[in-house]
């Protein structure tokens, strides 16, 4: 597919970044999608013909150099410190999650890039938010560093759109589950780890209680939603803070029961830690009717389909 679009992915080595890079390169071609992350790639990895740049998003000068070098038109800003990790280092999490966003938004405001994608999260909600079918517009009183930074980021994205006309788009991701990357420090990452442990040890010790129901999504759905939103006509993108997105909701007990359909001897135990308090502050299910109505979002995977697909890849 020939295109004049040139895409920069910041945080390409993360849980979302790796699969999003693959998806975008399938659309735009390897040379038009530049992967970047804070770590240097080893020499073996650099033999890949696809472009890669080492980038700390807090280094605005370096970011601008890359944007100019490749004539970037779109930026996907995925670099962030996630929920559980952010609680251990609040000031750095705030710095990374907020000032990284400003560096990208300011380039768009100045006309150097034409479109920005920035992910938000269900962490923007808090204990006072309605737990079931959480509305698009509702009470948001997050009580984690990650949630506070994401809620603030939503307000800034909306501000830059209204004030400067920046075409910025966003999704509030639920917990994301994929087989290609390891867990990355999030409260919902148990739902990734449990599949690996089922295969390796036939047992999993969960850091959440058995009936902690949370919104989740299989990674192929999340990648599809992200790309669909960025490809949607600007007139259809009516929310410039961030869209609710829903795939499925389940508890550790429910995912364990589904795993037993594949590994009958699988066992699970529960040892809730500090992440339990974070999970208790989040919704159990999400109303994503705005995304469905505005740009045609629809999830393709449920728990049964996801579990079957996860094991078909992980067992290999």
C-alpha positions in Angstrom: 0.0 0.0 0.0 1.5 3.3 -1.1 1.1 6.2 1.3 2.5 9.5 2.2 1.9 8.8 5.9 5.0 8.4 8.1 4.4 7.0 11.5 6.5 7.2 14.7 5.7 4.8 17.6 7.1 5.8 20.9 7.3 2.9 23.3 7.4 0.3 20.7 8.9 -2.4 22.9 6.0 -2.4 25.3 2.9 -4.7 25.5 0.9 -2.7 23.0 3.8 -1.2 21.1 5.2 -4.4 19.6 1.9 -5.6 18.1 0.8 -2.1 17.0 4.1 -1.8 15.2 3.5 -5.0 13.3 -0.1 -3.9 12.5 0.9 -0.5 11.2 3.8 -1.9 9.2 1.4 -4.3 7.5 -0.6 -1.2 6.4 2.0 1.4 5.6 5.1 -0.7 4.9 8.2 -1.2 7.1 10.0 2.0 5.9 7.1 4.2 6.8 6.7 3.1 10.4 9.5 4.0 12.7 9.7 2.1 16.0 11.4 3.8 19.0 12.0 3.1 22.6 14.2 4.2 25.4 16.5 1.1 25.2 19.1 0.4 22.5 18.6 -2.6 20.4 21.3 -5.2 20.2 23.2 -5.6 17.0 21.3 -8.7 16.0 18.0 -6.9 16.2 19.3 -3.9 14.3 19.9 -6.1 11.3 16.2 -5.9 10.7 15.6 -3.6 7.8 12.7 -1.8 9.5 13.8 1.5 11.1 14.3 1.9 14.8 15.5 4.9 16.9 16.5 5.1 20.5 14.4 7.7 22.1 13.6 9.0 25.6 10.3 10.9 25.1 11.3 13.4 27.8 14.1 14.5 25.5 12.1 17.0 23.3 15.1 17.9 21.2 15.8 14.3 20.2 12.1 13.7 19.5 12.0 16.7 17.2 15.2 15.5 15.4 13.5 12.1 14.7 10.3 13.8 13.5 12.3 15.9 11.1 14.6 13.1 9.9 11.7 10.8 8.9 9.2 13.6 8.0 6.7 12.1 10.5 3.0 12.8 10.1 1.5 10.6 12.9 2.8 9.8 16.4 1.5 7.0 18.6 2.7 7.8 22.1 2.7 4.6 24.2 5.6 5.3 26.6 4.2 5.4 30.2 4.7 4.0 33.6 1.8 1.6 34.4 -0.4 1.4 37.5 1.5 -0.8 40.0 4.9 0.4 38.9 3.9 4.1 39.0 2.9 3.7 42.7 6.5 2.8 43.5 7.9 5.9 41.8 5.2 8.6 41.7 7.2 11.6 40.7 8.9 9.9 37.8 5.6 8.4 36.7 4.1 11.9 36.7 7.0 13.3 34.8 7.1 10.6 32.1 3.3 10.3 31.7 2.7 14.1 31.5 5.8 15.8 30.0 6.1 13.1 27.4 2.6 13.9 26.3 3.4 17.7 26.2 6.4 17.1 24.0 4.3 15.4 21.4 1.2 17.7 21.7 3.5 20.7 21.3 5.0 19.4 18.1 1.4 18.9 16.7 0.4 22.4 17.9 3.4 23.8 16.0 2.4 21.9 12.8 5.2 19.4 12.7 2.9 16.4 12.9 -0.7 16.1 11.8 -2.2 13.4 14.0 -1.5 12.1 17.6 -2.6 8.9 19.3 -2.3 8.7 23.1 -3.8 5.9 25.2 -5.8 6.5 28.3 -7.0 3.8 30.7 -9.9 2.6 33.0 -7.5 3.9 35.7 -9.1 7.3 35.2 -12.1 6.1 37.1 -12.1 5.8 40.9 -14.0 4.4 43.9 -16.9 6.8 43.4 -17.4 5.9 39.7 -20.4 3.6 38.9 -19.0 0.1 38.8 -21.2 -1.5 36.2 -21.7 -0.2 32.7 -19.4 2.7 33.5 -20.7 5.6 31.4 -18.5 7.6 28.9 -19.1 10.7 31.0 -19.2 10.1 34.7 -17.6 10.8 38.0 -13.8 10.4 37.8 -11.9 10.5 41.0 -8.8 8.3 40.4 -6.8 7.4 43.5 -3.6 6.1 41.8 -0.7 8.1 40.3 -1.3 6.3 36.9 -5.0 7.2 37.0 -4.4 10.8 38.0 -1.9 11.3 35.2 -4.2 9.7 32.6 -7.2 11.8 33.7 -5.0 14.9 33.5 -3.7 13.8 30.1 -7.3 13.5 28.8 -8.0 17.0 29.8 -4.9 18.3 28.0 -5.7 16.3 24.9 -9.2 17.9 24.8 -7.7 21.3 25.5 -5.1 21.0 22.6 -7.9 20.0 20.3 -10.3 22.8 21.3 -7.6 25.5 21.6 -5.2 24.6 18.8 -7.0 22.2 16.6 -4.6 19.3 17.3 -6.0 16.1 15.9 -5.4 13.9 19.0 -7.3 10.7 19.5 -7.5 8.4 22.5 -8.9 5.2 23.9 -9.4 4.2 27.6 -8.0 0.7 27.5 -9.3 -1.9 29.8 -6.9 -4.7 30.9 -5.0 -6.0 27.9 -4.1 -9.6 27.3 -1.7 -10.9 24.6 0.7 -13.7 24.0 3.6 -11.9 22.3 4.9 -9.8 25.2 5.5 -10.4 29.0 3.4 -8.6 31.7 4.5 -5.0 32.1 3.7 -4.0 35.7 -0.1 -3.4 35.4 -2.8 -4.4 37.9 -4.6 -6.5 35.2 -1.4 -8.3 34.1 -2.4 -11.4 36.1 -4.6 -12.3 33.1 -1.5 -12.5 30.9 0.7 -14.3 33.5 -1.9 -16.9 34.3 -1.8 -18.4 30.8 2.0 -18.8 30.9 1.9 -20.4 34.4 -0.8 -22.8 33.3 1.5 -24.2 30.7 4.7 -24.1 32.7 3.6 -25.1 36.2 -0.1 -26.0 36.0 -0.7 -23.6 38.9 -1.0 -19.9 39.4 -0.9 -17.8 42.5 -3.0 -14.7 41.9 -2.3 -11.3 43.4 -6.1 -10.4 43.2 -9.0 -12.1 45.1 -11.0 -14.7 43.2 -14.1 -12.6 42.5 -12.4 -9.3 41.4 -14.2 -8.6 38.2 -12.4 -6.2 35.8 -12.9 -5.1 32.2 -10.5 -6.9 29.8 -9.7 -7.1 26.1 -7.7 -9.4 23.9 -4.8 -7.6 22.2 -5.9 -8.2 18.6 -9.1 -6.3 19.5 -7.2 -3.5 21.1 -4.9 -3.1 18.1 -7.8 -3.1 15.7 -9.7 -0.5 17.8 -6.6 1.8 17.8 -6.0 1.6 14.1 -9.8 2.0 13.4 -10.0 5.1 15.5 -6.9 6.6 13.8 -8.3 5.8 10.4 -11.8 7.2 11.2 -12.8 10.4 9.5 -12.1 13.4 11.8 -15.8 14.3 11.7 -16.7 11.0 13.4 -14.3 11.4 16.3 -16.6 13.4 18.5 -14.8 12.8 21.8 -11.3 14.3 22.1 -10.6 13.3 25.7 -10.7 9.5 25.4 -13.2 6.9 24.3 -14.5 4.1 26.6 -13.7 0.7 25.1 -15.1 -2.7 26.2 -14.2 -6.2 25.3 -15.2 -8.6 28.1 -15.3 -8.7 31.9 -14.2 -11.6 34.1 -12.7 -12.5 37.5 -9.6 -14.6 38.3 -12.0 -17.5 39.1 -13.7 -17.2 35.8 -10.5 -17.2 33.8 -9.2 -20.1 35.8 -12.4 -22.1 35.1 -12.0 -21.5 31.4 -8.3 -22.5 31.5 -9.4 -25.8 33.2 -11.3 -26.7 30.0 -7.8 -26.9 28.3 -5.7 -28.0 31.4 -8.1 -30.0 33.7 -5.5 -30.3 36.4 -4.8 -26.6 36.6 -5.0 -25.0 40.1 -5.1 -21.5 41.3 -4.5 -19.9 44.7 -5.0 -16.4 45.9 -2.7 -14.0 47.7 -4.0 -10.4 47.3 -1.3 -7.7 47.5 -1.3 -3.9 47.1 -2.7 -4.3 43.6 -6.0 -5.4 45.1 -6.7 -1.9 46.3 -6.1 -0.6 42.9 -8.4 -3.1 41.3 -11.1 -2.4 43.8 -11.2 1.2 42.7 -11.8 0.3 39.0 -15.0 -0.5 37.2 -16.3 -4.0 36.6 -17.8 -3.3 33.2 -17.7 -0.5 30.6 -20.3 1.2 28.5 -18.6 1.8 25.1 -21.7 2.8 23.1 -20.1 6.2 22.1 -17.2 4.3 20.4 -19.7 1.9 18.7 -21.9 4.8 17.5 -19.2 7.2 16.5 -16.7 5.1 14.6 -18.2 1.6 14.5 -16.3 -0.2 17.2 -17.1 -3.8 18.0 -15.1 -6.4 19.9 -14.5 -9.8 18.2 -13.2 -11.9 21.1 -14.9 -13.2 24.3 -13.2 -15.2 27.1 -13.6 -18.6 25.5 -12.3 -17.5 22.1 -9.4 -15.6 23.7 -8.3 -18.5 25.8 -8.4 -20.9 22.9 -6.3 -18.5 20.8 -3.8 -17.7 23.6 -3.1 -21.4 24.2 -2.9 -22.2 20.4 0.0 -19.7 20.3 1.7 -20.1 23.7 1.9 -23.9 23.5 3.9 -23.6 20.3 
